[in-house]
Amino acid sequence: MTRGLVFNSSPLYSQDSSTKEALKAHWLMQALPDFGIVQLTGSRADNIQAEFERALGCTVQHWYSSESFSCFAELLADTLSISTTDHAYLQHSLRKWAENDGVLWLVVDGETLSNELLMQIKEYAPLSKKGQFAIRILLKISDEKLHSKVCQPLLSAVHERVGGPDFSHPSLLHTSSSSSRLLYKPSVLFRYKASVLWFISVTTIAVGVLSATQNKPVPVQEVATEKVLEIESVKLLEEQKPMAILEPIPQNEALKVSSFIKQWSAAWQAQSIDKYFSMYAQGYSAYSYMLPDEWRLWRQDRLKQPTWISIEIGPVDLVRVTKDEFRASFWQLYRSDGYQDDTLKVMSIREEGGILKIIGETNQEVRLLSKE
């Protein structure tokens, strides 16, 4: 697959940082209406945000702390001049506002806001008559925090990200190379789990035997220290458990999953709506705040809009998560008459009654490709 492709110009990766930031800012302007919430991360996040606000050319609301707004409902009510923060009434008012082409661009600082406040930003997602999100949130948050346990509900609502790669979290340990790599790389401690526990056990026994032969009791503090060390080691090892079963996948199974992904991309490219949706599990929705039927209507609009679509799938890195579930990672080059990007996609696929179905789909990194 072609990487870093641009049209009638030099590759994206050869351009200077200011050009890259301008491209990313331009991509955010296109992506936020279609995805609602986009994660901004990495060391250049502030520069990209500044370029984004400059290029947008309209007012951008900011939410950095509870001192400005105590909750998300209060922010929306105040900004849009809605008289109440009652959930049901606010939802109704937002729907009417969105259908009348209302738009709110919002930058949310996920590092400074509390987890409770962060969870609120996915509760209100009104759509315009064109099927675009009226509330467009640029969420500045690190991969580490977004992928933490407390932010799991929010993670399901964030399917796009912009920024430099951050491999600090296991779910981001994947590449686009043709060689097979695991989505998760076990730590050194995990790989030597048995040796660590054996060493702790033998050391504890040796201390006890030595003290017994010298007719001296083992100091209580020493025993307690060894027990704490063992407990902490086991706890750490539990946290380092791999996210997938690290075992080879038979070639016939790997070919079956790869073929399924190619069929999925072909259905998308052909804009074959029925075939495309048939490849997703029943009741699937990419967003926690969208019912399955709502998601399909929204996605159908995205499929129909372009005059033509071209999709190229790169080498697929595949791991088994459970007996019937796989996780695939691959770069996808998407082109249409109005938009092009290169996306690192992670897809969860499960076999149901001998038939593969998509149960999860996330864009881990998106690189805008320029026509200029």
C-alpha positions in Angstrom: 0.0 0.0 0.0 1.2 3.5 -0.8 2.2 5.4 2.4 2.2 9.2 2.8 0.6 9.7 -0.6 -0.3 13.1 -1.8 -1.4 14.2 -5.3 0.9 16.3 -7.5 3.2 17.1 -4.6 5.8 15.7 -2.3 4.8 13.1 0.3 3.2 14.2 3.5 6.0 12.9 5.7 8.6 15.0 3.8 6.9 18.3 4.5 8.0 20.6 7.4 6.2 20.6 10.7 4.2 23.7 10.0 2.8 22.2 6.8 1.9 18.9 8.6 0.1 20.9 11.3 -1.8 22.8 8.8 -2.9 19.6 7.1 -3.9 18.1 10.4 -5.9 21.2 11.3 -7.6 21.1 7.9 -8.4 17.4 8.5 -9.9 18.2 11.9 -12.2 20.7 10.2 -13.5 18.0 7.9 -13.5 15.2 10.5 -15.3 16.8 13.4 -18.7 17.2 11.6 -18.6 13.6 10.6 -17.3 12.0 13.9 -18.4 14.4 16.6 -15.4 13.8 18.9 -11.8 13.6 17.8 -8.8 13.0 20.1 -5.9 15.4 19.8 -2.7 14.1 21.4 1.1 14.3 21.2 3.8 16.9 21.7 2.5 19.1 18.8 -1.1 19.2 20.1 -1.0 22.9 21.1 0.4 23.9 17.8 -2.2 21.9 15.9 -5.0 23.4 18.0 -3.8 26.9 17.4 -3.6 26.3 13.6 -7.1 24.7 13.8 -8.6 27.7 15.5 -6.9 30.1 13.1 -8.0 28.2 10.0 -11.6 27.7 11.3 -12.2 31.4 11.3 -15.1 31.3 13.8 -15.6 31.3 17.5 -14.4 28.2 19.3 -15.7 27.5 22.8 -13.2 26.1 25.4 -13.8 23.9 28.5 -10.8 23.6 30.7 -12.2 23.3 34.3 -15.3 23.1 36.4 -14.7 26.7 37.5 -16.0 28.0 34.1 -18.8 25.4 33.8 -19.8 22.9 36.5 -21.1 20.4 34.0 -21.4 19.9 30.3 -25.2 20.6 30.3 -24.5 24.0 31.9 -21.9 24.8 29.2 -24.4 23.9 26.4 -27.3 25.8 28.0 -25.1 28.9 28.6 -23.4 28.9 25.1 -26.6 28.2 23.1 -28.9 30.4 25.3 -31.1 27.5 26.4 -33.1 28.3 29.5 -32.6 25.0 31.4 -30.1 22.2 32.0 -32.9 19.6 32.4 -31.6 16.6 30.5 -34.8 15.8 28.5 -35.6 19.4 27.7 -32.0 20.1 26.7 -31.9 17.1 24.4 -35.1 18.3 22.7 -33.8 21.8 22.4 -30.5 20.6 20.9 -32.2 18.5 18.3 -34.2 21.5 17.1 -31.1 23.6 17.2 -29.1 21.1 15.1 -31.9 20.6 12.6 -31.8 24.4 12.0 -28.1 24.1 11.1 -26.7 25.1 14.5 -23.0 24.4 15.0 -20.8 24.5 18.1 -17.0 24.0 17.9 -15.6 23.0 21.3 -12.1 22.3 22.6 -12.1 20.1 25.8 -9.1 19.7 27.9 -9.3 16.0 29.0 -6.2 16.3 31.2 -7.5 19.0 33.5 -11.2 18.0 33.7 -12.3 15.4 36.2 -13.3 11.9 34.9 -16.9 12.5 35.9 -17.1 15.7 33.8 -15.3 14.1 30.8 -17.9 11.3 30.7 -20.6 13.9 30.1 -19.4 15.1 26.7 -20.7 11.9 25.0 -24.2 12.4 26.3 -25.3 15.1 23.9 -24.7 14.4 20.2 -27.5 16.0 18.1 -27.3 15.5 14.3 -28.1 18.0 11.6 -30.5 17.2 8.7 -27.4 16.3 6.7 -26.4 13.7 9.2 -23.5 15.7 10.6 -22.7 16.3 14.3 -23.7 19.7 15.4 -21.5 19.7 18.5 -18.0 19.2 17.3 -15.5 18.4 20.1 -11.7 18.5 19.9 -10.7 16.4 22.9 -7.1 17.1 24.1 -6.2 14.0 26.0 -3.3 11.5 26.2 -3.6 7.9 25.0 -2.7 6.8 28.5 -5.6 8.5 30.1 -8.1 7.8 27.3 -7.3 4.1 27.5 -7.5 3.9 31.3 -10.2 1.9 33.0 -12.1 5.0 34.2 -12.3 6.4 30.7 -13.5 3.3 28.9 -17.1 4.6 28.4 -15.6 7.7 26.7 -13.2 5.7 24.6 -16.1 4.0 22.8 -17.2 7.5 21.6 -13.8 8.5 20.2 -13.0 6.8 17.0 -10.6 9.2 15.5 -7.3 10.7 16.7 -4.7 13.2 15.5 -1.2 13.5 16.8 2.1 11.8 17.1 2.2 8.0 17.8 2.2 7.1 21.5 3.1 3.5 22.1 2.8 3.7 25.9 -0.4 1.8 25.9 -0.6 -1.9 24.8 -3.6 -1.3 22.5 -1.4 1.0 20.4 1.4 -1.5 19.9 0.8 -2.3 16.3 2.6 -1.4 13.0 1.9 -1.3 9.3 4.8 -3.5 8.3 4.3 -6.6 6.3 5.9 -8.8 8.9 3.6 -10.3 11.5 3.6 -8.4 14.8 1.5 -8.6 17.9 -0.9 -5.9 19.1 0.5 -6.4 22.5 4.1 -6.9 23.6 4.5 -8.5 27.0 6.8 -6.9 29.4 10.1 -8.4 30.5 8.6 -9.1 33.9 5.7 -11.0 32.4 8.0 -13.1 30.2 10.0 -14.1 33.3 6.9 -14.5 35.6 7.8 -18.1 36.6 11.4 -17.2 37.3 10.5 -14.1 39.4 8.0 -16.1 41.5 10.4 -19.0 41.8 13.2 -16.7 43.0 10.9 -15.0 45.6 9.8 -18.4 46.9 13.3 -19.9 47.1 14.6 -16.8 48.8 11.9 -16.9 51.4 12.5 -20.6 52.1 16.3 -20.2 52.2 16.0 -17.4 54.8 13.7 -19.6 56.9 16.0 -22.7 56.7 19.1 -20.6 57.5 17.5 -19.0 60.5 16.3 -22.4 61.7 19.7 -24.0 61.5 21.1 -21.1 63.5 18.3 -21.5 66.1 17.3 -18.0 65.3 13.7 -17.0 64.5 13.0 -15.3 61.2 12.4 -11.6 61.9 8.8 -10.8 61.5 9.7 -7.6 59.5 11.7 -9.7 57.0 8.9 -12.2 56.4 6.4 -9.3 56.0 8.7 -7.6 53.5 9.0 -10.8 51.4 5.2 -11.3 51.5 4.6 -7.7 50.4 7.1 -8.1 47.6 5.4 -11.3 46.5 1.9 -9.8 46.6 3.1 -6.7 44.7 4.9 -8.8 42.1 1.8 -10.9 41.5 -0.4 -7.8 41.3 2.0 -6.2 38.8 2.0 -9.4 36.8 -1.8 -9.5 36.7 -1.8 -6.0 35.3 0.7 -7.0 32.6 -1.5 -9.8 31.3 -1.7 -9.7 27.5 -4.8 -8.4 25.7 -4.8 -11.3 23.3 -3.9 -15.0 23.2 -0.3 -15.0 22.0 -0.4 -18.1 19.9 0.1 -18.7 16.2 -3.1 -18.5 14.0 -3.5 -21.4 11.5 -2.9 -20.1 8.0 -6.4 -21.1 6.8 -8.0 -19.0 9.6 -5.7 -16.0 8.9 -6.6 -16.2 5.2 -10.3 -16.4 6.1 -10.1 -13.2 8.2 -8.0 -11.4 5.6 -10.4 -12.3 2.9 -13.3 -11.0 5.0 -11.6 -7.7 5.5 -11.1 -7.4 1.7 -14.7 -8.2 1.1 -15.7 -5.5 3.6 -13.5 -2.9 1.9 -14.8 -4.0 -1.5 -18.4 -3.5 -0.3 -17.5 0.0 1.0 -15.7 0.9 -2.3 -18.7 -0.3 -4.3 -21.0 1.7 -2.0 -23.0 -1.5 -1.6 -25.0 -0.6 1.5 -26.7 -3.9 2.1 -23.5 -5.9 1.7 -21.6 -3.4 3.9 -24.0 -3.6 6.8 -24.3 -7.4 6.5 -20.7 -7.7 7.7 -21.4 -6.1 11.1 -22.8 -7.9 14.1 -26.5 -7.5 14.7 -27.2 -4.5 17.0 -23.8 -3.0 16.2 -23.2 0.7 16.6 -19.9 2.5 16.4 -20.9 5.0 19.0 -22.3 4.4 22.5 -24.7 7.4 22.2 -26.2 6.1 18.9 -28.8 3.4 18.7 -27.9 0.8 16.0 -30.6 2.1 13.7 -29.4 5.7 14.1 -25.8 4.6 13.4 -26.8 2.8 10.2 -28.7 5.8 8.9 -25.8 8.1 9.7 -23.3 5.7 8.2 -25.5 5.1 5.1 -25.4 8.9 4.4 -21.6 8.7 4.6 -21.5 5.9 2.1 -23.8 7.6 -0.4 -22.2 11.1 -0.4 -19.1 10.5 -2.6 -19.4 10.1 -6.3 -16.8 7.4 -6.2 -14.7 5.7 -3.5 -11.3 3.9 -3.8 -9.9 1.8 -0.9 -6.6 0.0 -0.6 -5.9 -2.3 2.4 -2.3 -2.8 3.5 -0.8 -6.0 5.2 -3.1 -7.2 8.0 -1.5 -7.9 11.4 -3.7 -10.4 13.2 -4.0 -11.8 16.7 -6.5 -14.0 18.4 -8.3 -12.5 21.4 -10.5 -15.5 22.3 -11.3 -18.8 20.6 -13.8 -17.1 18.3 -12.5 -13.5 18.2 -9.7 -11.8 16.3 -8.2 -8.3 16.3 -6.8 -7.1 13.0 -4.6 -4.0 12.5 -3.9 -2.5 9.1 -3.4 0.7 7.2 -6.2 1.7 4.9 -5.8 4.2 2.0 -9.1 5.9 1.4 -9.8 8.2 -1.6 -12.9 9.8 -3.0 -13.8 12.7 -5.1 -13.7 15.1 -2.1 -11.4 13.5 0.5 -8.3 11.3 1.0 -6.6 9.9 4.0 -4.4 7.1 5.2 -5.8 5.4 8.4 -4.4 2.9 10.9 -7.5 0.9 11.6 -8.0 -1.7 14.4 -10.9 -4.0 13.8 -12.4 -6.7 16.2 -14.0 -9.6 14.3 -15.9 -12.5 15.8 -17.1 -15.7 14.3 -20.8 -16.3 14.9 -22.2 -19.6 13.7 -19.3 -20.0 11.3 -19.8 -16.5 9.9 -17.4 -13.6 10.6 -18.9 -10.3 11.8 -17.3 -7.0 12.8 -18.0 -6.2 16.5 -15.6 -3.3 16.9 -13.8 -0.7 14.6 -11.4 2.1 15.7 -9.2 4.5 13.7 -6.1 4.7 15.8 -4.3 7.2 13.6 -5.5 9.2 10.6 -3.1 11.0 8.2 -4.7 13.6 5.9 -3.6 13.4 2.3 -3.4 16.7 0.4 -4.5 17.5 -3.2 -2.4 20.7 -3.2 
